[in-house]
Amino acid sequence: MIARVQSYALSGLEGVCVTVEADISKGLPSYEIVGLPDAAVKESKERVRSAIKNSALDFPTHKITVNLAPAYVKKAGSAFDLPVAVSLLVAYGELQANTDGVIFLGELALNGELRPVSGVLPTMIAARDKGFTKFVIPKANEKEAGYIHGVQAYAASSLREVVDHLSGLAPIPPVRETAFEKTQTAEHNACDLAFVKGQAIAKRALEVAVAGGHNILFVGPPGSGKTMLARAIPSVLPDMDFDEALEITKIHSVAGTLGEEGIVSVRPFRSPHHTATTVSLCGGGSKAVHPGEISLAHGGVLFLDELPEYKRSALESLRQPLEDGVITISRAGGTVTYPASFTLCASMNPCPCGHYGSKKRRCTCTPNDIRRYRAKISGPLLDRIDIQVEVDGVEYDDLISENTEEPSAAVKARADGARKIQRMRFSDDGISTNAEMSEKQTREYCRLDEACEAVLREAFESLRLSARARSRILKVARTIADLEMSENITPDHLYEAISYRTYGAETQSD
């Protein structure tokens, strides 16, 4: 007898319906799985066998063939354990149930328990978009399934529960839909701008960066507060709506980094160590192509501390996502595109010893040392960082001052106001921040009068800026104007935007 049960396979965030066919026929006892399975799927034979026996169910002692169709799609992971077990039970007659239109997902333990699997949320969304509305999933994945509207999900803790549910002996109640609650980022993050003493220029640059979604680089000596400023960025980022949270959660669900809440409610802040490899940043793998730090930072911040210490190849891998907002990964396991729209925040010392240009300590580096150190960051990459601000050490009097610094909540309120203006401006353009503007949109929304053109022309020639740098100056100036609720860009807005491009201007090129 042949039985068919449906499941789903993921390729990146895209899903493919997989039909699990089980054929039990006369012959010597054997058990084969075909249909391009990976090692985890092949090993499911023993998990399924033990799970069925330990659930007080009969396992067929015949010739068993399980086919995963379509055969050209690579089947990876342990989520096919449950559909394989159900198909075998139906084919053997141990389970009398109609499984048409039901998607089964779950890993089986040897005792029949259902263990959680990664990627349930994007899998269910992909299947729902193809017309599937009923799902049987592990109990541990219940919370993330609750955020998907328009489906009926049944969360079971064991294979026995699934069998009793399908046979009608003990129906499982469907998972209740969960309402998304915004988490106020300013309250959630422990690192508040109120704790950062001094550094008024750097704080202003940080505010502009967040308000327009611009990339930012802090350059300064050790101990000047660069890392503390970067870690305060999440506290001023805008709160997420449900659609943003769902898109971010898809990536973290595939990566297996989803927390107990079942959804990512706070914008990500990823800070990989400088020894991170290119694959760990971009994503990949020898079999399945998993998202890397670049994609896990989607919708949030990717913080690279001590930027020149990263491998050159790893840094250059940032160039495509910084321009396109996505990253395409090609590996032996396939080609996958993941979202990668993030704010890059980086920090570095001005020289190997860290004190070049400092007012407090003398630099011991030679000119060649400084040039070699700065050359670790290519001109094209530096060109893609909109705001480059130099940070100097903090005076002792500032550190012990009792004066109250402006808290993150106040900065966030101004940034939210600027973001609201941008959402209204780009409501028909498919973007939400000034940093995402195309050249056409930049020409439309960043018009300059004669006085502004003269200011920008002088900066372009004196600083030897590239065409990309000019475009990014215009975008930053547009954000500064939005913070001041100004409809037009003025020379003052341009002067401030230009001041954020002076570091390393001589090294920038296309």
C-alpha positions in Angstrom: 0.0 0.0 0.0 1.2 3.5 -0.8 0.5 6.5 1.5 1.2 10.2 0.8 1.9 12.9 3.4 3.0 16.4 2.8 5.8 18.4 4.3 7.9 21.4 3.4 11.6 22.1 2.6 13.3 25.4 2.8 15.8 27.0 0.5 16.8 30.2 2.2 13.5 31.7 3.1 11.6 30.2 0.2 9.7 27.0 0.6 9.1 23.9 -1.6 6.3 21.5 -0.9 7.6 18.0 -0.4 5.4 14.9 -0.8 6.5 12.0 1.4 5.5 8.7 -0.2 5.7 5.5 1.7 5.3 2.1 -0.1 5.1 -1.1 2.0 5.3 -4.2 -0.2 6.1 -7.9 0.1 9.7 -8.9 0.2 12.7 -9.2 2.4 12.6 -6.6 5.3 14.4 -3.5 4.2 14.0 0.3 4.6 15.2 2.8 2.0 14.8 6.5 1.7 15.2 8.1 -1.8 14.7 11.5 -3.2 18.0 13.3 -2.6 18.1 13.1 1.2 21.0 14.4 3.2 22.7 12.5 6.1 20.2 13.8 8.7 17.3 12.6 6.6 18.9 9.2 5.9 19.5 8.8 9.7 15.8 9.3 10.3 15.2 5.6 9.5 16.4 4.6 13.0 14.8 7.5 14.8 11.4 6.7 13.1 11.7 3.0 13.7 12.4 3.4 17.4 9.8 6.2 17.9 7.1 4.1 16.4 7.9 1.0 18.5 8.3 3.1 21.7 4.9 4.7 21.0 3.2 1.3 21.3 2.6 1.2 17.6 3.5 -1.6 15.1 6.4 -1.0 12.8 6.0 -2.8 9.4 8.4 -5.7 8.9 8.2 -5.6 5.1 10.1 -4.0 2.2 9.8 -0.3 2.9 10.5 2.5 0.4 10.1 6.1 1.3 10.3 8.7 -1.5 10.7 12.4 -1.0 9.3 14.2 -4.0 10.3 16.2 -6.0 13.5 14.3 -6.3 15.6 17.2 -7.6 15.2 19.3 -4.4 17.8 18.6 -1.7 16.2 17.4 1.5 18.1 18.5 4.6 17.5 18.5 8.3 15.4 16.4 10.7 12.0 18.0 10.2 11.0 15.1 7.9 11.0 12.6 10.8 7.3 13.2 11.6 5.9 13.1 8.0 7.9 9.9 7.3 6.5 8.2 10.5 3.0 9.3 9.7 3.2 8.1 6.1 4.5 4.7 7.2 1.7 4.3 9.8 -0.9 5.2 7.2 0.6 2.9 4.6 0.7 0.0 7.0 -2.8 0.6 8.2 -1.8 1.3 11.7 -3.3 4.8 11.3 -6.7 5.4 9.7 -6.8 9.1 8.9 -7.2 11.6 6.1 -3.9 13.6 5.9 -4.7 15.5 2.7 -3.7 19.2 2.9 -1.9 18.8 6.2 1.8 19.8 6.5 3.8 17.8 9.0 7.0 19.1 10.6 9.1 17.7 13.5 12.1 15.7 14.7 11.5 12.5 16.6 13.3 11.3 19.6 13.9 7.6 20.1 11.1 7.5 22.7 8.6 9.1 20.4 8.8 12.6 21.7 8.6 15.5 19.2 11.6 17.8 19.3 11.7 21.4 17.9 13.1 22.1 14.4 14.4 25.4 13.0 12.7 27.3 10.3 9.1 26.6 11.3 7.9 30.1 11.0 9.2 30.8 7.4 8.1 27.3 6.4 4.5 27.9 7.6 4.4 31.3 5.9 5.6 29.9 2.6 3.2 27.0 2.8 0.3 29.3 3.7 1.0 31.4 0.7 0.7 28.3 -1.4 -2.7 27.5 0.0 -1.9 25.2 2.9 -3.7 26.1 6.2 -3.3 23.0 8.4 0.0 22.1 10.2 1.1 19.6 12.8 4.3 20.8 14.5 6.3 20.1 17.7 5.0 21.7 20.9 8.3 23.6 21.4 7.6 25.5 18.1 4.1 26.5 19.3 4.9 30.1 20.2 6.3 31.1 16.8 3.4 29.4 15.0 1.0 31.6 17.1 2.1 34.7 15.2 1.1 33.4 11.8 -2.5 34.4 10.9 -4.8 32.5 8.7 -3.7 29.0 9.6 -4.6 26.1 12.0 -1.5 24.7 13.7 -1.7 21.7 16.0 1.3 21.5 18.4 2.0 18.0 19.7 4.6 16.8 22.2 4.9 13.2 20.9 4.1 10.9 17.9 1.4 9.2 20.0 -0.4 12.5 20.4 -0.2 13.1 16.6 -1.7 9.6 16.0 -4.5 10.1 18.5 -5.3 13.5 17.1 -5.4 12.3 13.5 -7.5 9.3 14.4 -9.9 11.4 16.4 -9.3 9.7 19.7 -7.8 12.8 21.4 -8.0 15.9 19.2 -5.4 18.6 19.9 -6.7 22.1 20.2 -5.3 24.5 17.5 -2.6 27.0 18.5 -4.1 30.3 19.6 -3.1 33.4 17.6 -0.7 35.6 19.5 -0.9 39.4 19.3 2.4 41.2 18.6 3.4 43.6 21.3 6.0 46.2 20.5 9.0 46.4 22.8 10.2 49.9 23.5 13.9 49.7 22.6 14.9 52.7 24.7 13.6 50.9 27.8 14.9 47.5 26.8 18.5 48.4 26.3 20.8 48.8 29.4 23.3 51.0 27.5 21.8 54.5 27.4 23.3 57.6 25.9 22.8 59.3 29.3 25.8 57.2 30.5 28.1 58.6 27.8 29.9 61.6 29.1 30.8 64.4 26.6 31.2 63.4 23.0 28.6 65.9 21.8 29.7 65.6 18.1 29.7 61.8 18.1 26.3 61.7 19.7 24.9 64.1 17.1 26.4 61.9 14.4 24.9 58.9 16.0 21.5 60.6 16.0 21.7 61.5 12.3 22.8 57.9 11.5 19.8 56.4 13.2 17.3 59.0 11.9 18.2 58.2 8.3 19.5 54.6 8.5 23.0 55.7 7.6 26.2 53.6 8.2 28.6 55.2 10.7 32.3 54.9 11.6 33.8 56.1 14.9 37.5 56.8 14.7 39.4 57.6 18.0 42.0 56.5 20.5 41.4 53.6 22.9 39.1 54.4 25.8 37.4 57.3 24.1 33.9 55.7 24.2 33.6 54.4 20.7 32.2 51.0 21.8 29.9 52.5 24.4 28.5 54.8 21.7 27.9 51.9 19.4 26.2 49.8 22.0 23.8 52.7 22.8 22.5 52.7 19.2 19.9 50.0 19.8 18.4 52.3 22.5 17.5 54.9 19.9 16.4 52.7 17.0 12.8 53.0 16.0 10.4 50.3 17.3 9.4 47.5 15.0 6.0 46.9 13.5 4.6 43.4 13.1 5.7 43.0 9.4 9.3 44.0 10.3 9.3 41.6 13.3 8.0 38.8 11.1 10.7 39.3 8.4 13.5 39.4 11.0 12.1 36.4 12.8 12.1 34.3 9.6 15.9 34.7 9.4 16.5 33.9 13.1 14.1 30.9 12.9 16.1 29.4 9.9 19.4 30.0 11.9 18.0 28.3 15.0 18.6 31.4 17.1 15.0 32.2 18.0 14.3 32.8 21.7 11.5 31.5 23.8 9.2 34.3 22.9 8.8 32.9 19.4 9.4 36.2 17.7 12.1 38.8 17.5 10.6 41.9 19.2 13.7 44.0 19.5 15.9 45.1 16.6 19.0 42.9 16.3 22.4 44.1 17.4 25.1 41.7 16.1 28.8 42.2 17.2 31.0 39.4 15.7 34.6 39.1 16.9 37.3 40.4 14.6 38.5 36.9 14.0 35.2 36.1 12.2 35.6 34.4 8.9 34.0 35.5 5.6 31.6 32.5 5.8 30.5 33.4 9.3 29.7 36.9 8.2 28.1 36.1 4.9 26.5 32.7 5.7 26.9 29.4 4.0 27.7 25.8 4.9 28.8 22.6 3.2 25.2 21.3 2.9 22.5 23.7 3.8 23.1 27.4 3.2 22.5 29.1 6.5 22.4 32.9 7.2 25.4 34.6 8.6 25.9 37.7 10.8 25.1 40.0 7.9 21.6 38.5 7.6 21.1 38.1 11.3 21.6 41.9 11.6 18.8 42.5 9.1 16.6 45.3 10.4 19.1 46.2 13.1 22.8 47.0 13.6 26.0 45.1 12.6 28.8 46.4 14.9 32.3 45.8 13.8 34.7 46.8 16.6 38.4 47.4 15.6 37.5 47.4 11.9 41.0 47.1 10.5 41.6 43.8 12.4 39.0 41.9 10.4 40.2 39.9 7.4 40.2 41.9 4.2 38.0 39.3 2.4 35.5 39.5 5.2 35.2 43.3 5.0 34.9 43.3 1.2 32.0 40.9 1.5 30.1 43.8 3.0 30.0 45.8 -0.2 27.1 44.0 -1.9 24.7 44.1 1.0 25.6 47.7 1.9 24.5 48.7 -1.7 21.6 46.2 -2.3 20.2 45.3 1.1 20.4 41.6 0.2 23.2 39.0 0.1 23.4 36.2 -2.4 25.3 33.2 -1.2 26.5 30.5 -3.7 27.7 27.3 -2.2 27.8 23.6 -3.2 24.5 23.2 -1.4 22.9 25.8 -3.7 22.4 29.5 -4.2 20.3 31.4 -1.7 19.5 35.1 -1.3 18.9 36.4 2.3 17.7 39.9 3.3 20.6 42.0 4.6 19.4 45.5 5.2 21.2 46.7 8.3 22.9 49.7 9.7 26.7 49.2 9.8 28.4 50.7 12.8 32.2 50.3 12.9 35.0 51.6 15.1 38.7 51.9 14.7 41.8 53.5 16.0 43.4 56.3 13.9 46.8 54.4 13.9 48.4 51.2 15.3 49.2 52.8 18.6 45.8 54.5 18.7 46.9 58.0 19.5 47.5 59.8 16.2 45.8 63.2 16.4 45.1 62.8 20.1 45.3 65.9 22.3 46.4 63.9 25.3 49.0 61.4 24.2 51.8 61.3 21.7 51.6 59.0 18.7 54.6 56.6 18.3 53.8 55.4 14.8 55.7 56.3 11.7 53.9 57.7 8.6 54.3 54.3 6.9 52.8 52.5 9.8 49.7 54.8 9.7 49.3 54.4 5.9 49.6 50.6 6.1 47.1 50.5 9.0 44.5 52.6 7.2 45.1 50.7 3.9 43.6 47.7 5.6 40.2 49.3 4.8 39.6 49.7 1.1 38.5 53.0 -0.4 35.3 51.5 -1.9 34.2 50.2 1.5 35.0 53.4 3.3 33.1 55.2 0.6 30.0 53.3 1.5 30.1 54.5 5.1 28.0 57.7 5.1 29.1 59.2 8.4 32.8 59.1 9.5 33.3 60.9 12.8 36.5 61.3 14.8 36.2 60.8 18.6 38.8 62.2 21.0 39.3 61.3 24.6 37.1 62.6 27.4 38.3 65.2 29.9 38.4 64.1 33.5 36.1 67.0 34.5 33.5 65.7 32.1 33.7 62.2 33.6 33.1 63.4 37.2 30.5 66.1 36.2 27.1 65.8 37.8 25.5 67.3 34.8 22.8 65.1 33.3 23.4 63.9 29.8 20.6 63.7 27.3 18.9 60.2 27.6 18.4 57.9 24.7 14.6 58.4 24.9 14.9 62.1 23.9 17.2 61.3 21.0 14.9 58.4 19.9 11.9 60.8 19.9 13.6 63.1 17.4 14.8 60.2 15.3 11.3 58.8 15.3 10.0 62.1 14.0 12.5 62.1 11.2 11.7 58.5 10.3 8.0 59.4 10.2 8.7 62.1 7.6 10.6 59.6 5.6 7.9 56.9 5.7 5.4 59.5 4.4 7.8 60.7 1.7 8.6 57.2 0.4 5.1 55.7 0.9 4.9 54.9 -2.8 8.6 54.1 -3.4 9.0 50.8 -1.4 11.7 52.2 0.9 11.5 53.8 4.4 14.8 55.7 5.0 16.9 58.3 3.3 19.9 55.9 3.2 17.9 53.6 0.8 17.3 56.2 -1.8 18.3 55.4 -5.4 20.0 57.9 -7.6 16.7 58.8 -9.1 15.1 59.4 -5.7 18.1 61.4 -4.5 17.7 63.7 -7.5 13.9 64.1 -6.7 14.1 64.6 -2.9 17.5 66.3 -2.5 17.2 69.3 -4.8 19.7 72.0 -4.2 19.6 75.7 -4.9 22.6 77.6 -6.2 24.1 78.4 -2.8 23.9 74.7 -1.8 25.4 73.6 -5.2 28.3 75.9 -4.7 29.0 74.5 -1.2 28.9 70.9 -2.5 31.0 71.7 -5.5 33.8 73.2 -3.4 33.7 70.2 -1.0 33.8 67.7 -4.0 36.9 69.3 -5.5 38.8 70.1 -2.3 38.2 66.8 -0.6 38.5 64.8 -3.9 35.3 63.0 -3.2 33.8 60.3 -5.4 30.4 60.4 -7.1 29.2 57.9 -4.5 30.4 60.2 -1.7 28.5 63.1 -3.2 25.3 61.1 -3.3 25.7 60.0 0.3 26.4 63.5 1.5 23.1 64.5 -0.1 21.3 61.7 1.7 22.8 62.7 5.1 21.9 66.3 4.5 18.3 65.3 3.7 18.2 63.5 7.1 19.6 66.5 8.9 16.9 68.6 7.3 14.3 66.1 8.3 15.5 66.3 11.9 15.0 70.0 11.8 11.6 69.6 10.1 12.9 71.5 7.1 11.4 70.9 3.7 14.5 72.1 1.8 18.2 71.3 2.3 20.1 74.4 3.3 23.9 75.2 3.2 24.1 74.5 7.0 22.7 71.0 6.5 25.3 70.4 3.8 28.2 71.8 5.9 27.3 69.3 8.7 26.9 66.4 6.2 30.3 67.2 4.6 32.0 67.4 8.0 31.1 63.7 8.4 33.1 62.8 5.3 36.5 64.4 6.0 38.1 61.3 7.5 40.2 59.4 5.0 38.8 61.4 2.0 42.1 61.1 0.2 41.8 57.2 0.2 38.3 57.0 -1.2 37.7 56.0 -4.7 35.2 54.1 -6.9 
